[in-house]
């Protein structure tokens, strides 16, 4: 593959219109879209994940509706499928446009993560989840000090990253199956930005709309027809977790709405924190106010030239 392959990434917090902007840019610049959303990979999870498939029109998209909710789709799977889609899109002479608000997925592409495929030991994970950070750090140092040494400063204080390294170190095939190498590429990262009070209003408006469109019914369908357990639904977080609790009688509707709105607002803050972390680590994010198509298009035009 040629060394001048390029990818356009459109990201930003939830409810900022990333999909609409990505579709407009894809139409202008002969692109196909790869979704970088950890939940849009799952079938039947439409309203809760904000797929907005009607917005795509005739723009080809990838990594949406490719797994059943009862399947496990990991970061390892995302990277492998993304690499394959990128190569196929380039081979067709088209541009790769990655769109999504899962910062870890975006970062895995920009930092060229190389992961080892391992089955998750649920009993081990349950044990590790109960341990505080300092005990996790000590455990990893004892099991495999090199893994701890190779973590950057932020990852060493991130319980999720430390736990994952322990799982890899204890896995029987931890050194066997590594994903393919990344092809060389250049990247342009565009972040959609709105003032905080506007984002809050957009989150509120979008949540109301999704309830009106039948988001509770969507979760009922997943549980009653697709046999997705409440426990599994709760693991999907946000809309699915809170509505699953509502369906089990833990909330009335007013409590559900209030709780969910608060959780989504907290999620937006966590997204912002992760984006700032990416910038501190050297990722240049070109923030485009209010998702302005013309401003974004000028950035893309210059990048592709």
Wavefront OBJ file of the C-alpha trace (Angstrom):
o trace
v 0.000 0.000 0.000
v 1.289 3.448 -0.862
v 2.668 5.595 1.901
v 0.480 8.597 1.116
v -2.781 7.071 2.297
v -4.831 9.569 4.261
v -7.692 9.323 6.722
v -10.111 12.009 7.853
v -11.450 11.681 11.389
v -14.533 13.535 12.609
v -15.117 13.265 16.325
v -16.349 15.197 19.329
v -18.753 14.867 22.256
v -22.160 13.249 21.921
v -25.056 15.269 20.440
v -22.820 17.565 18.388
v -23.929 16.443 14.918
v -20.849 14.414 13.954
v -22.759 12.113 11.610
v -24.404 14.935 9.681
v -21.055 16.666 9.191
v -19.315 13.423 8.224
v -21.947 12.664 5.578
v -21.580 16.135 4.031
v -17.796 15.808 3.938
v -18.030 12.271 2.532
v -20.234 13.494 -0.318
v -17.861 16.357 -1.140
v -14.684 14.273 -1.036
v -15.540 10.813 -2.437
v -15.355 9.109 0.945
v -16.701 6.076 2.748
v -17.451 6.299 6.471
v -16.148 3.944 9.146
v -18.047 4.249 12.413
v -15.884 4.593 15.532
v -18.693 4.007 18.011
v -18.415 1.101 20.438
v -22.174 0.438 20.460
v -23.227 1.124 16.862
v -21.625 -2.167 15.849
v -24.627 -3.934 17.397
v -27.827 -4.729 15.505
v -31.208 -3.562 16.864
v -29.546 -0.884 19.016
v -30.557 2.130 16.955
v -32.144 4.889 19.033
v -29.984 4.357 22.090
v -26.787 4.599 20.035
v -27.873 7.427 17.730
v -27.169 5.587 14.475
v -29.199 8.074 12.416
v -28.867 5.777 9.400
v -31.300 7.869 7.383
v -28.669 10.620 7.280
v -26.189 8.534 5.270
v -28.226 8.441 2.062
v -26.034 6.756 -0.566
v -22.781 7.257 1.378
v -21.272 3.802 2.113
v -20.660 3.047 5.785
v -18.828 0.346 7.731
v -18.818 -1.164 11.252
v -22.507 -0.523 11.884
v -24.946 -3.406 12.523
v -22.273 -6.107 12.264
v -22.769 -7.982 15.574
v -25.650 -9.269 17.683
v -25.898 -7.657 21.142
v -25.225 -11.044 22.750
v -21.874 -11.261 20.959
v -18.677 -9.770 22.342
v -17.148 -7.081 20.139
v -13.867 -5.883 21.598
v -11.356 -3.162 20.854
v -9.287 -5.904 19.220
v -12.196 -6.645 16.868
v -12.696 -2.963 16.116
v -9.050 -2.460 15.147
v -8.978 -5.517 12.908
v -12.228 -4.618 11.131
v -11.130 -0.997 10.767
v -7.794 -1.963 9.230
v -9.571 -4.204 6.730
v -12.140 -1.551 5.801
v -9.441 1.109 5.367
v -7.480 -1.065 2.973
v -10.591 -1.913 0.945
v -11.649 1.744 0.699
v -8.184 2.841 -0.411
v -8.148 0.027 -2.972
v -11.350 1.452 -4.443
v -9.617 4.813 -4.845
v -11.826 6.486 -2.275
v -11.077 8.429 0.905
v -11.398 6.983 4.400
v -13.545 9.022 6.791
v -13.794 7.795 10.361
v -16.656 9.201 12.429
v -17.485 8.556 16.050
v -17.428 9.701 19.624
v -15.748 6.757 21.360
v -12.397 8.396 22.175
v -10.653 5.092 22.882
v -11.556 3.847 19.388
v -10.329 7.080 17.802
v -7.127 6.964 19.824
v -6.517 3.313 18.927
v -6.293 4.337 15.271
v -4.186 7.452 15.763
v -1.757 5.686 18.122
v -1.720 2.500 15.997
v -2.631 0.202 18.892
v -1.350 -3.338 18.501
v -3.375 -5.714 20.680
v -3.212 -9.395 21.409
v -6.349 -11.472 20.966
v -7.355 -13.088 24.228
v -10.544 -14.568 25.551
v -11.731 -12.724 28.645
v -11.614 -14.724 31.872
v -14.783 -13.408 33.514
v -13.924 -14.772 36.960
v -10.514 -13.095 36.823
v -12.044 -9.825 35.624
v -14.580 -9.903 38.462
v -11.755 -10.345 40.967
v -9.671 -7.553 39.417
v -12.659 -5.204 39.331
v -12.843 -5.412 43.111
v -9.223 -4.337 43.665
v -8.065 -0.728 44.206
v -5.553 0.828 41.832
v -2.510 0.430 44.107
v -3.104 -3.326 44.463
v -3.565 -3.679 40.709
v -0.296 -1.855 40.106
v 1.550 -4.070 42.612
v 0.053 -7.195 41.040
v 1.132 -6.219 37.534
v 4.663 -5.397 38.730
v 4.960 -8.847 40.313
v 3.462 -10.731 37.357
v 5.225 -8.891 34.539
v 7.185 -5.777 35.476
v 7.981 -5.013 31.807
v 4.298 -4.541 31.029
v 4.022 -2.027 33.842
v 7.203 -0.251 32.724
v 5.835 0.047 29.175
v 2.656 1.825 30.305
v 2.741 5.592 29.980
v 2.166 7.801 33.021
v -1.575 8.238 32.374
v -2.170 4.521 31.775
v -0.390 3.584 35.003
v -3.088 5.432 36.967
v -5.923 4.130 34.774
v -7.415 1.026 36.458
v -8.885 -0.215 33.152
v -5.488 -0.192 31.436
v -3.700 -1.802 34.388
v -6.387 -4.491 34.689
v -6.145 -5.257 30.975
v -2.380 -5.683 31.184
v -2.824 -8.138 34.070
v -5.331 -10.102 31.996
v -2.906 -10.228 29.068
v -0.013 -11.249 31.296
v -2.022 -14.108 32.830
v -3.479 -15.287 29.533
v -2.180 -18.624 28.243
v -1.898 -17.253 24.699
v -0.885 -13.718 25.573
v 1.985 -13.658 23.086
v 0.435 -15.576 20.242
v -2.128 -13.765 18.117
v -1.242 -10.164 17.339
v -3.224 -8.059 14.884
v -1.775 -7.182 11.506
v 0.546 -4.233 11.145
v -0.928 -0.820 10.415
v -0.473 0.578 6.936
v 1.245 3.961 6.775
v -1.208 6.841 6.714
v -1.534 10.532 7.437
v -4.496 11.776 9.442
v -6.581 14.913 9.834
v -8.648 15.083 13.013
v -11.658 17.404 13.079
v -13.503 17.904 16.358
v -17.028 19.314 16.436
v -17.372 22.005 19.069
v -20.369 23.797 20.595
v -20.477 25.958 23.729
v -21.218 23.902 26.825
v -24.713 25.316 27.352
v -25.602 24.537 23.724
v -24.411 20.945 24.095
v -26.541 20.569 27.240
v -29.597 21.822 25.348
v -28.858 19.512 22.395
v -28.487 16.526 24.729
v -31.850 17.323 26.343
v -33.602 17.807 23.007
v -32.158 14.622 21.540
v -33.107 12.567 24.587
v -36.727 13.754 24.405
v -36.846 12.912 20.713
v -35.495 9.406 21.269
v -38.052 8.642 23.941
v -40.784 9.918 21.589
v -39.479 7.629 18.846
v -39.666 4.561 21.094
v -36.348 4.059 22.860
v -38.010 2.211 25.735
v -39.698 -0.093 23.232
v -36.302 -0.710 21.610
v -34.875 -1.942 24.901
v -37.973 -4.075 25.530
v -37.496 -5.660 22.085
v -33.853 -6.428 22.817
v -34.793 -8.164 26.061
v -38.029 -9.918 25.081
v -37.404 -10.797 21.420
v -33.616 -10.902 21.026
v -33.118 -12.477 24.479
v -30.568 -9.934 25.646
v -30.452 -10.200 29.430
v -30.942 -7.187 31.643
v -27.414 -7.778 32.963
v -26.031 -7.559 29.422
v -28.122 -4.479 28.638
v -26.788 -2.732 31.714
v -23.231 -3.377 30.519
v -23.948 -1.295 27.406
v -24.294 1.708 29.707
v -26.221 4.959 29.533
v -29.585 4.535 27.774
v -29.563 0.733 27.929
v -28.470 0.528 31.555
v -30.982 3.050 32.844
v -33.929 1.815 30.757
v -33.163 -1.779 31.810
v -33.384 -0.616 35.418
v -36.651 1.189 34.628
v -38.113 -1.960 33.070
v -37.165 -3.881 36.221
v -39.096 -1.378 38.340
v -36.170 0.519 39.852
v -37.379 3.897 38.525
v -40.571 5.614 37.508
v -40.349 7.488 34.192
v -39.539 10.851 35.737
v -36.681 9.311 37.700
v -35.478 7.486 34.584
v -35.422 10.670 32.523
v -33.637 12.694 35.200
v -31.085 9.974 35.912
v -30.341 9.368 32.240
v -30.009 13.041 31.385
v -27.523 13.456 34.220
v -25.522 10.379 33.137
v -25.300 11.592 29.530
v -24.082 14.989 30.682
v -21.411 13.271 32.785
v -20.474 11.165 29.752
v -19.980 14.313 27.662
v -17.585 15.622 30.325
v -15.614 12.359 30.242
v -15.393 12.578 26.453
v -14.031 16.111 26.747
v -11.432 14.958 29.278
v -10.281 12.161 26.966
v -10.002 14.534 23.985
v -7.867 16.888 26.081
v -5.698 13.920 27.058
v -5.265 13.053 23.374
v -4.162 16.625 22.678
v -1.652 16.517 25.539
v -0.227 13.361 23.987
v 0.378 15.157 20.698
v -2.807 14.602 18.693
v -3.781 17.763 16.844
v -7.557 18.179 16.887
v -8.902 20.896 14.602
v -11.960 22.107 16.520
v -14.725 23.351 14.232
v -17.300 25.564 15.940
v -20.937 24.522 15.510
v -20.008 21.790 13.038
v -19.532 24.359 10.246
v -19.425 22.377 6.986
v -17.537 25.047 5.027
v -14.791 25.356 7.631
v -14.444 21.567 7.840
v -14.429 21.250 4.045
v -11.605 23.773 3.737
v -9.538 21.793 6.240
v -10.181 18.556 4.345
v -9.448 20.125 0.942
v -6.088 21.433 2.142
v -5.261 18.085 3.778
v -6.059 16.011 0.682
v -4.093 18.317 -1.599
l 1 2 3 4 5 6 7 8 9 10 11 12 13 14 15 16 17 18 19 20 21 22 23 24 25 26 27 28 29 30 31 32 33 34 35 36 37 38 39 40 41 42 43 44 45 46 47 48 49 50 51 52 53 54 55 56 57 58 59 60 61 62 63 64 65 66 67 68 69 70 71 72 73 74 75 76 77 78 79 80 81 82 83 84 85 86 87 88 89 90 91 92 93 94 95 96 97 98 99 100 101 102 103 104 105 106 107 108 109 110 111 112 113 114 115 116 117 118 119 120 121 122 123 124 125 126 127 128 129 130 131 132 133 134 135 136 137 138 139 140 141 142 143 144 145 146 147 148 149 150 151 152 153 154 155 156 157 158 159 160 161 162 163 164 165 166 167 168 169 170 171 172 173 174 175 176 177 178 179 180 181 182 183 184 185 186 187 188 189 190 191 192 193 194 195 196 197 198 199 200 201 202 203 204 205 206 207 208 209 210 211 212 213 214 215 216 217 218 219 220 221 222 223 224 225 226 227 228 229 230 231 232 233 234 235 236 237 238 239 240 241 242 243 244 245 246 247 248 249 250 251 252 253 254 255 256 257 258 259 260 261 262 263 264 265 266 267 268 269 270 271 272 273 274 275 276 277 278 279 280 281 282 283 284 285 286 287 288 289 290 291 292 293 294 295 296 297 298 299 300 301 302 303 304 305
